[in-house]
Amino acid sequence: MTELLIGTGGWAYFQVQGLDPLEAYAKAFNFVEVNSTFYEIPSLQLAKSWRQRVPPDFEFSVRCHKDVTHKYQLEPVEEALNTFDVMTDICRILNSRFLILETPSSLDFTSEKTESIGNFFQSANTKGIRIAWEVRRGEAKPVPSSLATLMQDCKIIHCVDLSKEEPAIESDTVYTRVFGKGEHNIYQFTDEELLEVDRKIMSSGSKTTAVSFHNVRMYKDAARFKIYKETKSFPLVTRAKGQQSLKEVLMEDAKFPATKQQLIKDQGWKVIDLAENKRAHAYTLLQKLPDKQFRSVEEVLAGL
C-alpha cells in the first residue's frame, strides 16, 4: 500500500481563531512543504520550534534556498555547498525526508553543465535525505535525457505537477507540487482533475507519494483530496448547488460592473457544486451568459 502524504506549500494562511497556524494546520494535515526557506534561511532554533509544535508523525519537506538553485545554479562552489549543508541541517532538525530543489526555466543543461551538477551532488552531503528536483523547462519542453540519467543515477526524484505532466524517470517515491492549469497558481481543481492526479499516483507503483498543493485554494483542495482518499467520496465545495453555488463564489470577491468576459477571466477558475456529486468550474455557467455588462450578482443570475 502506498504511503500518502497530503498537504500544502506552507501554513501561514491557515487561520483558526485562538490557535497557532502551524498547530492548527497539523490537526488537518499530516504533511507540509516549507516554502519560506526558498526566500530566507531560518535559524536552527526556529526550525526546532516548528518540529516541537507538531505531532511526532507529522512530516515536513523543505524547499531549498534560491542561492543554491538560482544564484549558483548547482555549481559545486563553496558558497553553494555551504548553503546546501545548512538546508540539510534544517531537514534533519525537522526529521524531513525531502529537500526540494527548483531550478529556473532559463537554466541551459549543456553536457558541461550537467557534468558540473553531477559534481555538485557528489560533493554534497545528502545522507538520509532524498532530493526532489523540479526542473522548470517551459511549456512542453522535456527534461534532457542526460539530465534524466543523472537524476536516476543519483536517486533524485523528478518532481512535477501531476495535474499537467508525469515524471521523466521512474522512482520508488513520487513527489508532486500541484499548481493546476490556470495562470500562475490561480486555480481550483474539479473532482475529475483530482481523480486524474490520483490515477497517476496509483499507476506509478510508488511506495511513498507526497502531494503538495500550491494553488490559491490549496487548503480546500488538499482537504478535498484527503477526504476522497479516506472515504472514496468528494465533499461539497459550497453550501449550495447550481446557480446558488455560483452566487456564493461570486459574492466572495466579484467586482461590478463587469462584462461576461471579465467574469469568466476573474471567476471562471473557481469550482462550484452543480449537483450533489457534480463539481465544475464556474466557467461552465458563466459562458452561458449573454454578451453584456452586469451590475450585480443578481443580474448575473437573472442572465442565466
C-alpha positions as CSV (number, residue, x, y, z in Angstrom):
1,M,0.0,0.0,0.0
2,T,1.3,3.4,-0.9
3,E,2.3,5.8,1.9
4,L,0.5,9.0,1.1
5,L,1.4,12.4,2.4
6,I,-1.1,15.2,1.6
7,G,-0.5,18.8,2.4
8,T,0.2,22.3,1.0
9,G,3.0,24.8,0.4
10,G,3.1,26.4,3.9
11,W,0.8,27.0,6.8
12,A,0.9,30.8,7.2
13,Y,-2.6,31.4,5.8
14,F,-4.2,28.5,7.7
15,Q,-6.0,30.7,10.2
16,V,-8.1,29.2,13.0
17,Q,-9.2,31.6,15.8
18,G,-7.3,31.1,19.0
19,L,-4.7,28.6,17.5
20,D,-1.2,28.9,16.3
21,P,-1.4,28.4,12.4
22,L,1.1,25.5,12.4
23,E,-0.6,23.7,15.3
24,A,-4.0,24.2,13.6
25,Y,-2.6,23.0,10.3
26,A,-1.2,19.9,11.8
27,K,-4.6,18.9,13.1
28,A,-5.9,18.9,9.5
29,F,-3.0,17.5,7.5
30,N,-0.1,15.1,8.0
31,F,2.4,16.9,5.8
32,V,3.6,20.4,4.8
33,E,6.2,21.8,2.4
34,V,8.1,24.6,4.0
35,N,8.2,27.2,1.2
36,S,9.6,30.2,3.1
37,T,13.1,28.5,3.1
38,F,13.4,29.3,-0.6
39,Y,13.5,33.0,0.2
40,E,15.0,33.2,3.7
41,I,17.1,30.7,5.7
42,P,15.5,30.3,9.2
43,S,17.6,29.9,12.3
44,L,18.1,26.4,13.5
45,Q,16.2,27.4,16.7
46,L,13.2,28.4,14.7
47,A,13.3,25.1,12.8
48,K,13.4,23.3,16.2
49,S,10.3,25.3,17.3
50,W,8.4,24.1,14.2
51,R,9.2,20.5,15.0
52,Q,8.1,20.9,18.6
53,R,4.7,22.3,17.6
54,V,3.5,19.3,15.6
55,P,2.9,15.6,16.4
56,P,5.8,13.1,16.1
57,D,4.4,11.6,12.9
58,F,3.9,14.9,11.2
59,E,6.1,15.3,8.0
60,F,7.9,18.3,6.8
61,S,9.6,18.8,3.4
62,V,12.0,21.7,2.9
63,R,12.3,23.9,-0.2
64,C,16.0,24.7,-0.8
65,H,17.1,28.3,-0.7
66,K,17.3,30.0,-4.0
67,D,21.0,30.8,-3.7
68,V,21.8,27.2,-4.4
69,T,19.5,26.8,-7.4
70,H,19.2,30.3,-8.9
71,K,22.3,32.3,-7.8
72,Y,24.9,29.5,-8.0
73,Q,22.8,27.2,-10.3
74,L,24.0,24.0,-8.6
75,E,27.6,24.7,-9.3
76,P,30.0,22.8,-6.9
77,V,31.4,26.0,-5.4
78,E,32.0,26.6,-1.7
79,E,29.2,29.1,-1.2
80,A,26.6,26.8,-2.8
81,L,27.7,23.7,-0.9
82,N,27.7,25.6,2.4
83,T,24.2,26.9,1.9
84,F,23.1,23.4,0.8
85,D,24.6,22.0,4.1
86,V,22.6,24.4,6.1
87,M,19.4,23.3,4.3
88,T,20.2,19.7,5.0
89,D,20.8,20.6,8.7
90,I,17.3,22.1,8.7
91,C,15.9,18.9,7.2
92,R,17.5,16.8,9.9
93,I,16.1,19.1,12.7
94,L,12.6,18.7,11.1
95,N,13.1,14.9,10.5
96,S,12.3,15.7,6.9
97,R,12.9,13.1,4.3
98,F,12.7,15.5,1.4
99,L,14.7,18.6,0.2
100,I,13.1,20.3,-2.8
101,L,15.1,21.9,-5.5
102,E,13.5,24.1,-8.1
103,T,15.7,25.3,-10.9
104,P,14.7,28.2,-13.3
105,S,13.5,27.6,-16.8
106,S,16.4,29.8,-18.0
107,L,19.0,27.2,-17.0
108,D,20.6,25.5,-20.0
109,F,21.5,21.9,-19.4
110,T,24.5,21.6,-21.7
111,S,26.7,18.5,-21.4
112,E,29.2,20.6,-19.4
113,K,26.5,21.9,-17.1
114,T,25.1,18.5,-16.5
115,E,28.5,17.2,-15.6
116,S,29.1,20.1,-13.2
117,I,25.7,19.4,-11.5
118,G,26.8,15.8,-11.1
119,N,29.9,17.0,-9.3
120,F,27.7,19.2,-7.0
121,F,25.7,16.2,-5.9
122,Q,28.8,14.0,-5.4
123,S,30.2,16.7,-3.2
124,A,27.0,17.4,-1.2
125,N,26.1,15.6,2.0
126,T,22.6,14.2,1.4
127,K,22.8,11.2,3.8
128,G,19.3,10.3,4.9
129,I,17.6,12.9,2.7
130,R,16.0,12.5,-0.7
131,I,16.3,15.2,-3.3
132,A,13.1,16.0,-5.2
133,W,14.0,18.2,-8.2
134,E,11.5,20.4,-10.1
135,V,13.2,21.1,-13.4
136,R,11.3,24.0,-14.8
137,R,11.5,23.9,-18.6
138,G,8.7,25.9,-20.0
139,E,5.7,24.6,-22.0
140,A,6.1,21.0,-23.3
141,K,9.9,21.1,-23.1
142,P,11.1,17.7,-22.0
143,V,13.9,17.0,-19.5
144,P,17.1,16.3,-21.5
145,S,18.0,12.6,-21.5
146,S,21.4,13.2,-20.0
147,L,19.8,15.0,-17.1
148,A,17.3,12.3,-16.5
149,T,20.1,9.8,-16.4
150,L,21.9,11.9,-13.8
151,M,18.8,12.1,-11.7
152,Q,18.3,8.3,-11.9
153,D,22.0,7.6,-11.0
154,C,21.8,9.9,-8.0
155,K,18.4,8.6,-6.9
156,I,16.8,12.0,-7.3
157,I,13.0,12.2,-7.5
158,H,11.8,14.1,-10.6
159,C,9.2,16.5,-9.1
160,V,6.4,17.5,-11.5
161,D,2.9,18.9,-11.3
162,L,0.9,15.7,-11.8
163,S,-2.1,17.7,-12.9
164,K,-0.1,18.6,-16.1
165,E,2.7,16.1,-16.7
166,E,4.4,12.9,-15.5
167,P,7.9,12.3,-14.2
168,A,10.6,11.6,-16.8
169,I,12.1,8.8,-14.7
170,E,10.7,6.0,-12.6
171,S,11.2,6.1,-8.8
172,D,10.0,4.3,-5.7
173,T,8.8,7.8,-4.5
174,V,6.5,10.3,-6.1
175,Y,6.8,14.0,-5.1
176,T,4.4,16.3,-6.8
177,R,4.0,20.1,-6.4
178,V,0.5,20.8,-7.7
179,F,-0.4,24.2,-9.1
180,G,-3.2,23.4,-11.7
181,K,-3.9,24.6,-15.2
182,G,-4.6,28.2,-14.5
183,E,-2.4,31.3,-14.9
184,H,0.3,31.1,-12.3
185,N,-1.4,29.4,-9.3
186,I,-4.9,30.8,-9.8
187,Y,-6.8,27.6,-10.0
188,Q,-9.2,25.2,-8.2
189,F,-9.5,21.5,-9.0
190,T,-12.6,19.7,-10.1
191,D,-13.3,16.2,-8.8
192,E,-12.3,14.7,-12.2
193,E,-8.9,16.6,-12.1
194,L,-8.1,15.3,-8.6
195,L,-9.1,11.8,-9.7
196,E,-6.6,12.1,-12.6
197,V,-3.9,13.0,-10.2
198,D,-4.8,10.0,-8.1
199,R,-4.8,7.7,-11.1
200,K,-1.2,8.8,-12.0
201,I,-0.2,8.2,-8.3
202,M,-1.7,4.7,-8.2
203,S,-0.3,3.7,-11.6
204,S,3.2,4.8,-10.6
205,G,3.7,1.8,-8.3
206,S,5.5,4.1,-5.8
207,K,6.0,3.2,-2.2
208,T,5.7,6.8,-1.0
209,T,3.8,9.7,-2.5
210,A,3.9,13.3,-1.3
211,V,1.3,15.7,-2.7
212,S,1.9,19.4,-2.1
213,F,-0.9,21.8,-3.3
214,H,0.2,25.3,-4.2
215,N,-2.8,26.8,-5.9
216,V,-4.8,29.7,-4.4
217,R,-7.4,27.2,-3.0
218,M,-4.7,24.9,-1.7
219,Y,-6.1,24.2,1.7
220,K,-9.6,23.4,0.4
221,D,-8.3,21.3,-2.5
222,A,-5.8,19.4,-0.3
223,A,-8.7,18.7,2.2
224,R,-11.0,17.5,-0.6
225,F,-8.3,15.2,-1.9
226,K,-7.6,13.8,1.6
227,I,-11.3,13.2,2.3
228,Y,-11.6,11.4,-1.1
229,K,-8.7,9.1,-0.2
230,E,-10.2,8.3,3.1
231,T,-13.9,7.9,2.1
232,K,-13.9,7.5,-1.8
233,S,-16.2,10.5,-1.9
234,F,-15.7,14.2,-2.5
235,P,-17.3,16.8,-0.3
236,L,-19.2,19.8,-1.5
237,V,-17.2,22.9,-2.0
238,T,-20.0,25.4,-1.2
239,R,-23.2,25.4,0.9
240,A,-25.5,25.4,-2.1
241,K,-25.9,23.9,-5.5
242,G,-26.4,25.1,-9.1
243,Q,-26.9,28.8,-9.6
244,Q,-26.9,29.4,-5.8
245,S,-23.5,27.8,-5.6
246,L,-22.3,30.2,-8.3
247,K,-23.8,33.1,-6.3
248,E,-21.8,32.0,-3.3
249,V,-18.4,32.1,-5.1
250,L,-19.2,35.4,-6.9
251,M,-20.1,37.0,-3.6
252,E,-16.6,36.4,-2.4
253,D,-14.8,39.0,-4.5
254,A,-16.5,39.6,-7.8
255,K,-16.3,43.3,-8.9
256,F,-19.1,45.1,-10.7
257,P,-19.9,46.4,-13.2
258,A,-18.4,43.5,-15.2
259,T,-18.7,42.0,-18.7
260,K,-19.2,38.4,-19.4
261,Q,-15.6,38.1,-20.5
262,Q,-14.4,39.8,-17.3
263,L,-16.4,37.4,-15.1
264,I,-15.1,34.4,-17.0
265,K,-11.5,35.6,-16.6
266,D,-11.7,36.6,-12.9
267,Q,-14.2,34.0,-11.6
268,G,-14.3,31.1,-14.1
269,W,-11.4,29.1,-12.5
270,K,-13.4,28.7,-9.2
271,V,-15.2,25.4,-8.6
272,I,-18.9,25.2,-7.9
273,D,-21.4,22.5,-7.0
274,L,-23.6,21.8,-9.9
275,A,-25.3,18.9,-8.1
276,E,-24.6,16.7,-5.0
277,N,-22.0,14.7,-6.9
278,K,-21.0,17.1,-9.7
279,R,-18.4,19.8,-9.4
280,A,-17.5,22.1,-12.3
281,H,-15.6,25.3,-12.9
282,A,-17.8,28.4,-12.7
283,Y,-16.9,28.9,-16.3
284,T,-19.5,26.2,-17.1
285,L,-22.3,28.5,-16.1
286,L,-20.7,31.9,-16.9
287,Q,-20.2,31.0,-20.5
288,K,-24.0,30.8,-20.9
289,L,-24.4,34.4,-20.1
290,P,-25.4,36.9,-22.8
291,D,-22.7,39.3,-24.0
292,K,-23.4,42.3,-21.9
293,Q,-22.3,44.2,-18.8
294,F,-23.7,43.2,-15.4
295,R,-24.1,45.4,-12.4
296,S,-24.5,42.8,-9.7
297,V,-24.6,39.1,-8.8
298,E,-28.4,39.3,-9.0
299,E,-28.1,40.5,-12.7
300,V,-25.8,37.6,-13.4
301,L,-28.3,35.0,-12.0
302,A,-31.1,36.7,-13.9
303,G,-29.0,36.4,-17.1
304,L,-28.8,32.7,-16.6
